[in-house]
Amino acid sequence: MILEAEIEKLKKQKQEEITQAKAVIFSEKDARYKLHNQHVLAVDNVNYNLKLKVGAIKKLTQNAVLVEYNNEYKKTKLTYERKRDGLKESLALEKEEINQRLNKLRDEYAALFSELKEKYTPLIKEAQTRVLPKKEAKAQIKVLKDQAAKEIKVIKEQYKKDKEKIPKANLEEIKKQVAQIEAKYNQLIKEKNDKIAELKAQTAEKIKTALKANLSEEEKQKLKEKTKALKQERKQKLGEIKAKIAEAKAINKSKDAWLASQKMQMIFQDPISSLNPRMTVREIIGEGLIIRKTFSAEEINQRVAEALKLVGLSPDYGTRYPHEFSGGQRQRIGVARALIMEPDFIIADEPISALDVSIRAQVINLLTDLKEKLGLTILFIAHDLSVVRFFCDRIAVMYYGKIVEMAPSEELFANPMHPYTISLLSAIPQPDPDYEKGRKRIHYNPAQHDYLIDKPSLREIAPRHFVYANDKEFEIMKKKYEEKNGAIKEDKE
């Protein structure tokens, strides 16, 4: 054992000396790597700034009021079409009543379209005088591109000069040093191995001599058979134990997953495609209970009625089909389907994005009331930041599948620290014309991060406030946070 430990020590010393001999190579590679990254980052920044400036010029070539008018027209038209289609598909009204309502709706929206046109026509003409001609815009863009090309050329020339300044390693000399180190330690290790082999041979000879002197041939044969039987028995028992452990792991894993799934439910984004059109509301909501096979038909009907009442719908709706309901009512059915399973955790995947603005508030208020009343935990996935701020206690901002910042709702909006979060919040429009005139959109440039060497991670910048950054970025963010809020105090809770 002592000789084997000495061999391991020699191997470690050998590796350390080789690493030290190659340190010059590693240093050169590291310097080239860092320089290359700086060069790429500098070029990316020039291209990114060019893209922003070109985008701003192209925006000036468009009539902003005309764009606004087209958007308003499309939204009004979409609302009209939804209401029209809803009336056409209604089974609760007589055909004559439907036609009367359709005519009334057509007249109302014809007047609305006329008002829109009358309102925007003079504004469009006035805004057209401020539109930048395309010829002039092309000239400005060409100047910007030429300027960017010059900047990139300077960056590339400087990169070549800086690369030449990096000292080069003498590879031949380093190879000789490594060969000498390997030869020296290989000889020492060989000597130790030879010594071990010699000792093993001596020990084996002593055992052999002792066996010959003390045991008969019959006893030797019995000893061999007993040893073989013990080995076989040990191998068999070990196999049985391994099989039992594997089986227990599989059972526990599947059981845990099954039990956890019983306490989780989902509210889907699309209230239309998430409901089976061939099933009644009672069948849709009660499907989970039917699959469990632990409730009678009468108990399921009672629970479905209670779930419908809980989400603000009449129990009589249980016999109807999804196409007979509006988008908001369908989403309430989806909520009832989740609640009937009595979950602890609900994933709400964009539950209001497919709904009209007028209906969104109703669904959000419903989820808020249910969350407080039933003590639910809801993972609320959304893009509407104003809704997120109102609904969520804690917010996580994600960029390309990674959480870049996570904090309590008001803390995140008051002190955004990650550049992407700052950019995201700057895009939120406010119902204040004076504020909107001065609001500046902050653009996020992912090329500003250099994570190739100094890797980032989620770090706590304040109590329960985490930000995704590397060491250098975190120090800058922490300093800014302290300047704005004073010294960071530990969370007493």
N, C-alpha and C positions, 0 to 999 in steps of 0.2 A: 504493500500500500504506500509506503514511504517513497519507493522508487517511482511508482506511478504518479504520485503527487509532484515529484520533482520533474517528471517529464511534462506534465501539464504546465508547470511553472516555466519551464524552458520554452514551450510553445508560445506561451503568452509573451515572454520577453522577446522572442523572435518576431512576433507580429508587431509589437510596439516599436522595435528598432526599424523594421521595414516601413511602417507608417511614418516614422520620423524621417527616414531617408527620402520618402516620397512627398514630404510636406511641401516642397517647392512646387511640385507638379500640381498638387491640390490648390495651392495658393494662386498659381497662374490661372487655373481653370475657374476658380471662384471669382477672380478679378475680371476675367473675360465674360463670365456669366452675368455679373452685376452690370458691367458696362453695356452689354447687349440689351439687357432689360431696360436700362435707362434710355438707350437709343430708341427702342421700340415704343416706350412710354411717351417719349418726346414727340415722335412722329404721330402716334395715335392722338395726342392732345391737339396737334396742329390740325389734323384731319377732322377731329370732333368739333373744334371751334369753327372750322370752315363750314361744316355741315349746318351748324346752328345759324351762322350768318347768312348762308345761302337760303336756308329755310325762312328766315326773317324777311329776306328780300322777296322771295316767291310769294310770301303771304301778302306783301304790299301790292302785288299785281292782281289780287283778287278783291272783289267788292264785298267787304265784310257784311254789309247790310243785306246784300243779295243772298249770301250764304245763310244768314240768320233767317231771312224770309223763307228760303227753301226748306230749312229745318222745321220751322213752325208749320209750314204747309204740310210737310210729310207727317208730323206728329198729329195734326188735326185730322188729316185724311185717315191715318191709321186708327185713331179713336172712333171715327165715323164708321169705318169698315167693321171694326169689332162689334160695335153696337148694332149695326145692320145685320151682321151674321148671327149675333145672339138672338135677335128678334126672329130671323128666318128659321132658326133651329128650335125655337121655343115650342114645347108641347103643352104648356099651361094655358096658352091663348088660342082663341078661335082665329080662323084664317082671315076673316073680315077685320078683326081687331088688329091683327098683325099688319095688314096692308095699310090701315089708317095710321098706325104708329110709324111705319116705314115712310109714308108720305110726309108726316110731320117731321120726322128726323131728317129727311132729305132737304126739306125747306129750311130747317134750322141751320144745317151745315152749309147750305148754299149761301145763306146770309153771312155766316162766319167766314167763308172763303172770300166773299166779296169785301167784307170789312178788312180782312188781312191785306188784300191787294190794294185797297184804297189807302190803308195806313202806310204800307211800305213803299208804294210807287214813288212818292216825292223823296223819301229818304234814300232810296236806291239811286235816284238821279243825282242827288246832292253828294252821296258817297262816291259816285263814279268819278267826280272831279278830282278826288284825292288818290285815285288808283294810279300806281306807278306803271308807265308804259312798258311793255315787254321788251322792247328794244333797249331801253335804258336799263332795265333790270338785267338783261343779258350782259351788257357792258360792265355793270357793277360786279356781277358774278365772275366775269372773266378777270377783272382786276384782283378780286379776292383769291381766285385760283392761282394766278401768277404769283401773288405775294406768298401764298402757302407753299407753292413749289420752290420758291427761293429759300424759304425758311427750312424746308425739308432738305434741300441741297446743302445748306450750311450745317445742319445737324449731322448729315451723313459724312461730310468732310471732317467735322470735328471728331466723329466716331472713329474714323480711320486713323486720325492723328493720335487719339487717346489709346487706341488698340496697339499702336506701334510702341508706345511708351511702357507697356506692360513688360516687365523682365521675363525672358524665356528661360525655362529650365533646361539644364544640360542632361538630356535623356540618356546618353551613352554612359556618362559618369554615374548617374543614378542607378542604371542597370548593373554596373559593376559593383556598386555598394550593396545592392540587394542580393546579388549572387554571392558575395563574400559572407553576408549575414546568414543566408540560407545554408551555405556550406558549413559554416562554423556550428550553427545550432543543430543541423542534421547529423553531424558527427557526434555531438554531445548526446543527442536523443538516441542515436544508434548504440552508443556505449551503454546507456541505461537499459535499453531493450535487450541487449545481449546479456546483461547482468541478470535481468528478470528471467530470461529463458534458461540461463544456467541454474538459477535457484529453483525454478519449477522442475527442471530435469532431476536435480538432486533430491527434491522432495518426493517426486514420483518414484524414484528408485528406492528410496527409504521405505515408502508405503508398500511397494511390491515385495521387497525383501521381508518386511514384517508379516505380510499376508502368507507368504510361502512358508515362513517359519512356524506360524501359529494355527493355520487352518488346513483341514483336510480337503480333498477334491470335492467330496460330497457337500461339505459345509460351504465351500466357495460357490458351488452351483446353486445351492439353496439361497445364499445371500444375493446372488445375481437375479434369481427369479423373484425374490421378495422386493428387491429394489425396483425391478421392472414393473411389478404389480402396483407398488406404491406410486410410481410415476404416472401410470395409466389411470389410477383412481384419482389422483390429484388433478390430472388434466380433465377428466370427466366432470368432477365437481366444479372446477373453475368454469367450464363451459356452461354448466347448469346455472351457476350464479350469475354469469354474464347475461344469459338469456332472460332470467327473471328480472334483472335490473333494467334491461332494454324494454321488456314488456311493461314494467311498472312506470317507466318514464313515458312511454307512448300513451298508456292509459291516463296518467296524470295530466299530460299535455292536452290530450283531446278533451278530457273532463273539464279542465280549467278553461279551455277555449269555449266549450259549450256553455258552462256556467256564466262566463263573462258576456257571451253573446246574448244571454237572456236579459241582461241589464242594460243593453245598448240598443238604440233604435235610430232610424234615419228619416229625415224630412228632405225630400228631393227637390231639385231646382225647378223642374218643369211639372206643373200641376196637371198637365194634360196627358203626357206620355207615361207618367208614373202611376196612373190609375188604369186598370184593365177595363176597357170599354164594354166587355161582355159580362162583367160581374156587377151585381148590385152593390150599393154602398154598404149594406150589412155584410155581404160576403167579403168585400175589400177590407173593411175595418176588422172584422172578426177572423180573418184568415190565419193570423198568428195563433189565436186561441184554438182554432180547428186543428192546426198542425200539432199543437201540444197534446191534443186528445185527453185533456184533463177536465174539460167542461162539457156540460150537457147543452143541447141546442137552446133550451130555455135560458140557461145562465149566460150563454153567448149573446142572445138577443137583448137581455137585460144590460149587460156590460156595454154593448154597442150603443144602446139608447143613452146610457150615462155618459159615454165618451162624446156622443154628438151634442148633448146638452152642455158638456164642459167646454166645447169649442164654439158654442153659440149657434148651433143648428138644431132644427126640430127633429125629434126621434122618428117622425113620420117619413123623413127623407131616406130611411133605411131601405125602402123598396125601390128607390129610383136608381137610374144609371148615371155615370159621370157626365155624359153629354148634356144632361138637363140642368147643369149648374154653371155658374160663372167661374172665372179664374180664381177669385178670392175664396169662393165656397169650396172649390176643388182642393185648394191648398189647406183649408180647414179640415177637410176629410183626411188629407195626408197627415195632418197633425194628430187627428183623432186615432188614426191607424197606429201611430207611434205611441201615443199615450195609453192605449188599451193594454199594452204589454207591461205597464207599470215600470218603465225604465228609470235608472239613476242617471243615465248619460244619453244625450241626444246629439247627433251630428246634423246640423241644419246647413245644407249645401246651397247657398244662394237662394234661400226660400222665397225671396220677394222680387228677384230680378226679372221674372217673366210676368209680373203683375203690373196693372196700371198704377200710376202714382196715387190715385184716390183710394186704392184698395191696400196699398202697401202699409199705410199707417195702421189699418185695422189688424193686419196679420202680426205686425210688430208688437202692437199693444196686447194682442192675445198671447203671444209667446212670453212677453214680459210678465203678464199676470200669472200665467201657468208656472213660470220659473220661480216666482216668489211663493205662490200658493202650494206647489208640490215639492219645492226644494230641489229642482232639477239643475243639473250641470249641462249647459248647452255649448257645444263648439260651433260658433256662428261664423260661417265662411261668407265673406261679402267684399264687394269693391266700393260700395257707397260708404264713404268715411263718416258722413254725418250720422248715418244709421248706426254704424259700428260704435261711434262715440256715445250715442244715446243708449244703446242696448247692452254693450259689453262692460264688465267690470275690469277686465284685463285684456290687453290687445297685443298680438304678435304680428309684426310686419314681415312679409316674406318676399324674397327676390330670387327668382330662378330656383325655387324649391328649398331655399335655406332661410331660416329665421335670422333677420339682420338686426331686429330690435324688439324687445318685449318689456312691457311696463304696464302699471295701472292706467286706465283710460285717460284720466285728466293729466297725469304725469307725462304721458306720451305726447299729448297735444301741447302741453306747456313747455316741455323740454325735449324736443326731438334731437337726437345726437347723431345718428347714422346719416350720411349724405343722401341715401335713397329715401329715408323717412322724411327728411327735410324737403326733398323734391316732391314727394307724394303729397305732403300737407300743403305745399305752396300751390298745388293745382286745384285745391278746393275753392269753388266760387262762393262768394258771400252775398246775401241779399241786401247789399249796401252799395249804391252807385259810387259814392265818394271813395269807399275802400277799394272797390274794383278798379277805379281809375289809377290808383297808386300801387295796386298789387303787381308784384313782379314774380314771374314764373322762374323757379330755380331748376335748371336741367341737371340731371344726374349723369355723370360720366364714369362708367365702371372701370375705365382704363386708369383712373387716378389711383387705384389700389395696386400695390406691389406685394403680392402674397407668395411669390415663388420661393423665397427664403424664410422670411418672418411670417409664419402661418397664423391665421386669425382663429379666434374662438369666442364664444359668448362670455362676456365678462360683466360683472356687476359694477356699474358706475355710480349707482345710488341704491338705497334699499328697494329691492324688488324691481329694479330697473336694469335690464341687461342689454348690452350692445355687442354686435359682432365686429371685432377689430383685432389687429395685431398689437404688439407692444407699443410701437411708435404711435399709431393712430389713437390707441387708448389713452396715452399720456396727454395728447393734444385735446382729446374730447373731455378728459377729466378736468383739465385746466379751464376749458371753456365753461364747463358745468359749474365749477367752483366760483368762477368770476360772476356767473349769472345768479347763482343761488346761495353763495357762501360755502363754507366748509361742509363737506358731506358728513352727516351724522349717522351713526349706527341706528338701525331700526329697533326701537325699544320693544316692539312686539316680538 
